[in-house]
Amino acid sequence: MQDSIALPGYSLAKVAGSARLLTQRLRGKRGGQVVYGVKTLAATTLAWGVLAPWTPGGHPYLAVTTALLAVNASTVYRSVTQAAQNVVARVAGLVLALVTARLLGPAAGGVVVIAVIAVVAGPRRTTDDRVQIASTALIALATSAADPVGSFVSPVLQTLVGAAVGVAVNALVLPPLYLDESDAAVRGLAHGMGALLHDMGTGLSERRLTAKAPAWLHRARDLEDSLTSAQEEVQRADESLRWNTRCAAHARCKDLTYGEAFGALRGVSIQVRGIARTLADNAHNDHADHHLGQQFLDRYAKTLRLAGVAVQGFADPRPVAGSSEVAGSSETAPRGELSEAIDDALAWHDAMTDLIGRGTLTKPGAWYVYGSLMTDVERLLADLDHMGVH
């Protein structure tokens, strides 16, 4: 049996829209590959052209390799940091080779010393740093006999120039931004939470708590994967804005709220999982007098449906400033549903408190379940109200 229900307004037009969106994403990936290809060609060619006349033999392979790594970093910030780490690792390896060559010469003993020092005393951050130091030192040690000075000066020069070229090309030629991916991840997370809330509300109103509660709990737990994925996309988008030259001409860079929206949705997810867990526990409670009253469930179902619409407001496309949609119903609908849900929950809270105080609460043995569900939904609505959903 399918656990979810069709959302209001679902039609073939939405299916066609999803297909168009998928096509656009595939085209965007191809476009991104073309951009990376052009940038890679530009960086490697420029590094080769700059250093070929000054490199022994006219083959600056090290500069090309360093430029290749720097220009293909996922963000400008990562391009700079990785280039800096690359330079430091290579310089450390060259210094190690120089000391070893002076003391032991380019012999088997020097190779053993380099390997031991690089592995045991090298940086603890990553294995790649230690391997790079060791490999650089061994290559420099092997060539030191033929050209003692050039074997150390040339690699340093090639590394510096290659890193500079790679970083410059990555920063100046369409530096990567991940705003669309972050936006899609946050909206997808909001859509999943809203759909679950709506499904729980509909299931309660249809008297299907016992049958549907396990599936709701499973879906609520699966939200953790969506949260992790969305957090990674938001962090990557934030990192892509650092030192990014495109932000000077990119209007969206000036007003980004993905981090704030994700923070609000992370709080909402806690309440959604709490509601699903409480409903599942109550549905399979062996004490009949601890079960929730149907009048409570009917009213709670309405609040969950309204909350679901409000949460899905995060997934709706944001109207462009100055467009006719700003004052239209597409903007006010989620906000209106949220206001109605908040007012209804507050009034209901007062009514429940009065019933408990007078000792006339239906199914009084479930008072702690009533309290847990009310607390979760009130916190959920408060988080949405604090964010100002559309």
C-alpha positions as CSV (number, residue, x, y, z in Angstrom):
1,M,0.0,0.0,0.0
2,Q,1.3,3.4,-0.9
3,D,2.1,5.5,2.2
4,S,1.7,8.9,0.6
5,I,-1.3,10.6,-0.9
6,A,-1.6,12.9,-3.9
7,L,-1.1,16.5,-3.0
8,P,-3.8,19.1,-3.9
9,G,-3.4,20.3,-7.5
10,Y,-1.3,17.4,-8.6
11,S,-1.7,17.0,-12.4
12,L,0.1,15.9,-15.5
13,A,1.3,19.4,-15.9
14,K,3.4,19.0,-12.8
15,V,4.8,15.7,-14.2
16,A,5.7,17.6,-17.4
17,G,7.3,20.3,-15.3
18,S,9.4,17.8,-13.4
19,A,10.6,16.3,-16.7
20,R,11.6,19.7,-18.0
21,L,13.4,20.4,-14.7
22,L,15.3,17.1,-15.0
23,T,16.3,18.0,-18.6
24,Q,17.5,21.4,-17.6
25,R,19.7,19.8,-14.9
26,L,21.2,17.4,-17.3
27,R,22.0,20.2,-19.7
28,G,23.4,22.2,-16.8
29,K,25.7,19.3,-16.0
30,R,26.9,19.1,-19.6
31,G,27.5,22.9,-19.6
32,G,29.4,22.6,-16.3
33,Q,31.7,19.9,-17.9
34,V,32.3,22.2,-20.8
35,V,33.3,25.1,-18.6
36,Y,35.6,22.9,-16.5
37,G,37.2,21.6,-19.8
38,V,37.8,25.1,-21.1
39,K,39.2,26.2,-17.8
40,T,41.5,23.2,-17.5
41,L,42.8,23.7,-21.0
42,A,43.4,27.4,-20.4
43,A,45.2,26.8,-17.0
44,T,47.5,24.0,-18.3
45,T,48.3,25.8,-21.5
46,L,49.1,29.0,-19.7
47,A,51.3,27.2,-17.1
48,W,53.2,25.4,-19.8
49,G,53.7,28.6,-21.9
50,V,54.9,30.6,-18.9
51,L,57.5,28.0,-17.6
52,A,58.6,26.1,-20.7
53,P,61.3,28.6,-21.7
54,W,62.7,28.5,-18.1
55,T,62.5,24.8,-17.3
56,P,65.3,22.4,-17.9
57,G,64.4,20.4,-21.0
58,G,61.4,22.7,-21.6
59,H,58.9,20.3,-20.0
60,P,57.2,21.9,-16.9
61,Y,55.1,18.9,-16.1
62,L,55.0,19.7,-12.4
63,A,53.6,23.2,-13.1
64,V,50.9,21.7,-15.4
65,T,49.9,19.2,-12.8
66,T,49.7,21.8,-10.0
67,A,47.6,24.1,-12.2
68,L,45.3,21.2,-13.2
69,L,44.6,20.4,-9.5
70,A,44.0,24.0,-8.6
71,V,41.7,24.9,-11.5
72,N,39.5,21.9,-10.9
73,A,38.8,22.5,-7.2
74,S,35.1,22.7,-6.4
75,T,35.2,26.3,-5.2
76,V,37.6,29.3,-5.4
77,Y,38.2,29.0,-1.6
78,R,39.1,25.4,-1.9
79,S,41.2,26.1,-4.9
80,V,43.3,28.6,-2.8
81,T,43.6,26.3,0.2
82,Q,44.4,23.2,-1.7
83,A,47.1,25.1,-3.7
84,A,48.6,26.4,-0.5
85,Q,48.7,22.9,1.0
86,N,50.2,21.6,-2.3
87,V,53.0,24.2,-2.2
88,V,53.8,23.6,1.5
89,A,53.9,19.9,1.0
90,R,56.2,20.1,-2.0
91,V,58.5,22.6,-0.3
92,A,58.6,20.3,2.7
93,G,59.5,17.4,0.5
94,L,62.2,19.3,-1.3
95,V,63.8,20.5,2.0
96,L,63.7,16.9,3.2
97,A,65.4,15.7,0.0
98,L,68.0,18.5,0.3
99,V,68.9,17.5,3.9
100,T,69.0,13.8,3.1
101,A,71.2,14.4,0.0
102,R,73.6,16.4,2.0
103,L,73.9,13.8,4.8
104,L,73.5,10.5,3.0
105,G,73.6,11.2,-0.7
106,P,71.2,9.8,-3.3
107,A,71.5,6.2,-2.1
108,A,69.3,3.5,-0.7
109,G,69.8,4.8,2.9
110,G,68.5,8.2,1.9
111,V,65.4,6.6,0.4
112,V,64.7,4.7,3.6
113,V,65.2,7.8,5.7
114,I,62.8,9.9,3.6
115,A,60.1,7.2,3.7
116,V,60.4,6.9,7.5
117,I,60.4,10.6,8.2
118,A,57.5,11.4,5.8
119,V,55.3,8.7,7.3
120,V,56.2,8.9,11.0
121,A,56.9,12.6,11.4
122,G,54.8,14.1,8.6
123,P,51.6,16.1,9.0
124,R,48.8,14.3,10.7
125,R,45.9,15.9,8.8
126,T,45.7,13.7,5.8
127,T,47.6,10.8,4.3
128,D,47.8,12.6,1.0
129,D,50.1,15.3,2.5
130,R,52.5,12.7,3.8
131,V,52.5,10.8,0.5
132,Q,53.1,14.0,-1.5
133,I,56.0,15.0,0.7
134,A,57.6,11.6,0.4
135,S,57.1,11.4,-3.4
136,T,58.4,14.9,-3.9
137,A,61.5,14.2,-1.8
138,L,62.2,10.9,-3.6
139,I,62.0,12.5,-7.0
140,A,64.2,15.4,-6.0
141,L,66.7,13.0,-4.4
142,A,66.9,10.9,-7.6
143,T,67.7,14.0,-9.7
144,S,70.0,15.7,-7.2
145,A,73.1,13.9,-8.4
146,A,72.8,15.3,-11.9
147,D,71.8,18.8,-11.0
148,P,72.0,19.5,-7.3
149,V,70.7,23.1,-7.5
150,G,68.1,22.7,-10.3
151,S,66.6,19.7,-8.8
152,F,65.4,21.8,-5.8
153,V,64.8,25.3,-7.4
154,S,62.9,24.1,-10.5
155,P,60.2,22.1,-8.6
156,V,59.5,25.0,-6.2
157,L,59.2,27.5,-9.1
158,Q,56.9,25.1,-11.1
159,T,54.7,24.5,-8.1
160,L,54.3,28.2,-7.3
161,V,53.6,29.2,-10.8
162,G,51.3,26.3,-11.5
163,A,49.3,27.0,-8.3
164,A,49.0,30.7,-9.1
165,V,47.9,30.0,-12.7
166,G,45.3,27.5,-11.6
167,V,43.8,29.7,-8.8
168,A,43.7,32.7,-11.1
169,V,41.9,30.9,-13.9
170,N,39.4,29.3,-11.5
171,A,38.7,32.7,-9.9
172,L,38.4,34.7,-13.0
173,V,36.8,32.4,-15.5
174,L,33.3,31.6,-14.4
175,P,34.1,30.6,-10.8
176,P,31.8,27.9,-9.6
177,L,28.6,28.8,-7.6
178,Y,26.3,26.2,-6.1
179,L,23.2,28.4,-5.4
180,D,20.8,26.4,-7.5
181,E,21.9,23.1,-5.9
182,S,21.5,24.5,-2.4
183,D,18.2,26.1,-3.2
184,A,16.9,22.8,-4.6
185,A,18.1,20.8,-1.6
186,V,16.4,23.1,0.9
187,R,13.2,23.2,-1.1
188,G,13.2,19.4,-1.5
189,L,13.7,19.0,2.3
190,A,10.8,21.4,2.9
191,H,8.6,19.6,0.4
192,G,9.3,16.2,2.1
193,M,8.5,17.5,5.5
194,G,5.3,19.3,4.3
195,A,4.1,16.2,2.5
196,L,4.6,14.0,5.6
197,L,2.7,16.5,7.8
198,H,-0.1,16.6,5.3
199,D,-0.2,12.8,5.0
200,M,-0.3,12.5,8.8
201,G,-3.2,15.0,9.0
202,T,-5.1,13.2,6.3
203,G,-4.5,9.8,7.8
204,L,-5.8,11.0,11.2
205,S,-8.9,12.5,9.7
206,E,-9.6,9.2,7.9
207,R,-9.3,7.2,11.1
208,R,-6.2,5.4,9.9
209,L,-3.8,6.0,12.8
210,T,-3.0,2.4,13.5
211,A,-2.5,1.4,9.9
212,K,-0.4,4.4,8.9
213,A,1.6,5.3,12.0
214,P,4.5,2.9,11.3
215,A,5.0,4.3,7.8
216,W,4.9,7.9,9.1
217,L,7.6,7.1,11.6
218,H,9.8,5.4,8.9
219,R,9.4,8.5,6.7
220,A,10.2,10.8,9.6
221,R,13.4,8.9,10.3
222,D,14.4,9.0,6.7
223,L,14.4,12.8,6.9
224,E,17.8,12.6,8.5
225,D,19.4,11.6,5.2
226,S,17.7,14.6,3.5
227,L,18.9,16.9,6.2
228,T,22.5,15.7,5.8
229,S,22.3,16.1,2.0
230,A,20.8,19.6,2.3
231,Q,23.4,20.6,4.9
232,E,26.2,19.6,2.6
233,E,24.7,21.6,-0.3
234,V,24.2,24.7,1.8
235,Q,27.7,24.5,3.2
236,R,29.1,24.1,-0.3
237,A,27.1,27.0,-1.6
238,D,28.3,29.2,1.3
239,E,31.9,28.2,0.6
240,S,31.5,28.9,-3.1
241,L,30.6,32.5,-2.3
242,R,34.0,33.1,-0.6
243,W,36.4,35.1,-2.7
244,N,34.1,34.6,-5.7
245,T,34.4,37.3,-8.3
246,R,31.0,36.5,-9.8
247,C,29.2,37.9,-6.7
248,A,30.0,41.4,-7.8
249,A,27.5,40.9,-10.7
250,H,25.3,38.2,-9.2
251,A,22.2,39.6,-7.6
252,R,21.4,36.4,-5.7
253,C,24.7,36.6,-3.8
254,K,23.5,39.7,-2.0
255,D,20.4,38.2,-0.4
256,L,20.9,34.6,0.4
257,T,18.9,32.9,3.2
258,Y,19.6,29.2,2.5
259,G,21.5,28.8,5.8
260,E,18.7,30.4,7.8
261,A,16.0,28.4,6.0
262,F,17.9,25.2,6.6
263,G,18.3,26.0,10.3
264,A,14.6,26.5,10.6
265,L,13.8,23.3,8.7
266,R,16.3,21.4,10.9
267,G,14.3,22.5,14.0
268,V,11.0,21.7,12.3
269,S,12.3,18.2,11.5
270,I,12.8,17.5,15.2
271,Q,9.2,18.3,15.8
272,V,8.0,16.3,12.8
273,R,9.9,13.2,14.0
274,G,8.6,13.8,17.6
275,I,5.0,13.9,16.3
276,A,5.4,10.8,14.2
277,R,7.1,8.9,17.1
278,T,4.4,9.9,19.5
279,L,1.6,8.9,17.2
280,A,3.2,5.5,16.4
281,D,3.7,4.8,20.1
282,N,0.2,5.7,20.9
283,A,-1.3,3.7,18.1
284,H,0.3,0.5,19.5
285,N,-0.2,1.2,23.1
286,D,-1.8,-1.8,24.9
287,H,-3.7,0.4,27.4
288,A,-7.0,1.4,25.8
289,D,-7.5,4.2,28.2
290,H,-4.3,5.8,27.0
291,H,-5.4,6.1,23.4
292,L,-6.1,9.5,22.1
293,G,-9.7,10.7,21.7
294,Q,-11.1,10.9,18.2
295,Q,-12.2,14.5,18.7
296,F,-8.6,15.4,19.6
297,L,-7.3,13.6,16.6
298,D,-9.7,15.3,14.2
299,R,-8.7,18.7,15.4
300,Y,-5.0,17.7,15.4
301,A,-5.4,16.5,11.9
302,K,-6.5,19.9,10.7
303,T,-3.5,21.6,12.4
304,L,-1.1,19.1,10.8
305,R,-2.6,19.7,7.3
306,L,-2.3,23.5,7.8
307,A,1.3,23.1,9.1
308,G,2.1,20.9,6.1
309,V,0.9,23.7,3.7
310,A,3.0,26.2,5.6
311,V,6.2,24.0,5.5
312,Q,5.7,23.4,1.8
313,G,5.8,27.2,1.4
314,F,9.6,26.8,1.6
315,A,9.4,24.6,-1.6
316,D,7.4,27.2,-3.7
317,P,9.4,29.3,-6.1
318,R,10.1,32.7,-4.6
319,P,8.6,35.6,-6.5
320,V,11.0,38.1,-8.1
321,A,11.0,41.5,-6.4
322,G,8.7,43.9,-8.3
323,S,6.7,41.2,-10.1
324,S,3.0,40.9,-10.0
325,E,3.3,37.6,-7.9
326,V,4.5,39.5,-4.9
327,A,1.1,40.7,-4.0
328,G,-0.7,37.6,-5.4
329,S,-2.3,34.6,-3.7
330,S,0.8,32.4,-4.4
331,E,2.6,34.4,-1.7
332,T,-0.1,34.9,0.8
333,A,-1.5,31.3,0.8
334,P,1.2,29.6,2.9
335,R,1.4,32.6,5.3
336,G,-2.4,32.5,5.7
337,E,-2.4,28.8,6.4
338,L,0.3,29.3,9.0
339,S,-1.5,32.1,10.7
340,E,-4.7,30.0,10.8
341,A,-2.8,27.0,12.2
342,I,-1.1,29.2,14.9
343,D,-4.4,30.8,16.0
344,D,-6.1,27.4,16.0
345,A,-3.3,25.8,18.1
346,L,-3.3,28.6,20.6
347,A,-7.1,28.5,21.1
348,W,-6.9,24.7,21.3
349,H,-4.1,24.9,23.9
350,D,-6.3,27.1,26.1
351,A,-9.3,24.7,25.7
352,M,-7.2,21.7,26.5
353,T,-5.7,23.4,29.6
354,D,-9.2,24.2,30.8
355,L,-10.4,20.6,30.3
356,I,-7.5,19.2,32.2
357,G,-8.0,21.8,35.0
358,R,-11.7,20.8,35.4
359,G,-11.0,17.1,35.1
360,T,-13.3,16.6,32.1
361,L,-10.7,15.6,29.5
362,T,-11.7,12.8,27.3
363,K,-9.3,9.8,27.8
364,P,-7.5,11.4,30.7
365,G,-5.1,8.5,30.9
366,A,-3.5,9.9,27.7
367,W,-2.8,13.4,29.2
368,Y,1.0,13.0,28.6
369,V,0.4,12.1,25.0
370,Y,-1.8,15.2,24.5
371,G,0.9,17.3,26.0
372,S,3.7,15.9,23.9
373,L,1.7,16.3,20.6
374,M,0.6,19.9,21.5
375,T,4.1,20.9,22.5
376,D,5.6,19.6,19.3
377,V,3.1,21.2,17.0
378,E,3.3,24.5,18.8
379,R,7.1,24.5,18.6
380,L,6.9,23.6,14.9
381,L,4.5,26.5,14.2
382,A,6.6,28.9,16.2
383,D,9.7,28.0,14.2
384,L,7.9,28.7,11.0
385,D,6.4,31.9,12.3
386,H,9.9,33.1,13.3
387,M,11.2,32.4,9.8
388,G,8.2,34.3,8.3
389,V,7.1,31.8,5.7
390,H,6.4,33.8,2.6
